[in-house]
Amino acid sequence: MTGKICGTGSCVPKGVWDNRKLMELVDTSDQWIRERTGVARRHIAEKGETTASLASQAALFALENAGIKAEQVDLIITATVSPGELMPSVSCLVQKKLGAVNATCFDLNAACTGFLFALNTAQAYLAQGIYKTALVIGAEVLSNLTNWKDRSTCILFGDGAGAVVVSAQETGKFVQITHSVGEKGDVLTCTCRNQKIYEKRADAPETYMQMDGREIFQFAVSRVPEAIEELLKREQMNIGQIAHFVLHQANERIVRSVARRLNAEQDKFPTNMEEFGNTSSASIPVLLDELNRKGMLKRGEYIVFSGFGAGLSYGASLMEW
């Protein structure tokens, strides 16, 4: 059995912060941010908008797109580094909201590679016949983890959620390559505010995302092409057979660099970070939903997903649409 995506959905907060808003917070400019990241706006959660609420709405849209009832879902996996609470899981909150009473639910943390790892995990369950229909979600409210006084990081991130419905089918293709490099974990970190030591220091710098931008950039532009090439070589396929490369939307320069290193056409690498910024585990499914809603995905064509993030972790997956 192979899990096939049969529905997509996404949800982002209503509030939008453009680069001019950030100029009020740190010493920066619209031109500086655009040139270095490709980001012009990001959606920021307001009161009442949570990781779980965004995830639930994205999942609802995905179910509607797939024409599947919530009761038919028997697995929900949510990738997130920014749950509103440690317990219950975001996935259980989604189950409650949707009425997906037959689903087994759990969350997964692989940072910006999270959706990719969650999709791979769901595929493994479906391939074994353990479950038949899965909801795979990437959802983040990164604004709660962002230091809005740190110019090097606050310009990058936004909030949002994306979801896919994956159904076990007899035909189709799905293969994946994933890797972790724990020895480089200190280049992207965030200390938990729930630890007792930080009870009186909730806003300590280390409780916000800390990133060595240069190291992350170099890691991404080398490891992402390596993963894609490794995947295609194993499947005896070439770049020309891939219709779309849906990459984690961290930085426009990274996406363009990956395309150049693969000697691939730039238009095969869609982007939307101009509107949403880096939404971590939500970025791939949000972009995928956009492509699907615009009718840009054709049945039978091949799509490569690839991401990288804290851990450090990275990988690539190949799917027949």
Buried (B, 14 or more C-beta within 10 A) or exposed (E): BBBBBBBBBBBBBEBBBEBEEBBEBBEBEBEBBBEBBBBBBBBBBEEEBBBBBBBBBBBBBBBEBBEBEBEBBBBBBBBBBBBBEEEBBBBBBBBBBBEBEBBBBBBBBBBBBBBBBBBBBBBEBBEEEEBBBBBBBBBBBBBBBBBBEBBBBBBBBBBBBBBBBBBBEEEBEBBBBBBBBEEBEEBBEBBEBEEEEBEEEEEEEBBBBBBBBEBBBEBBBBBBBBBBBBBBEEBEBEBEEBBBBBBBBBBBBBBBBBBEBBEBEEEBBBBBBBBBBBBBBBBBBBBBBBBBBEEEBEEEEBBBBBBBBBBBBBBBBBBBB
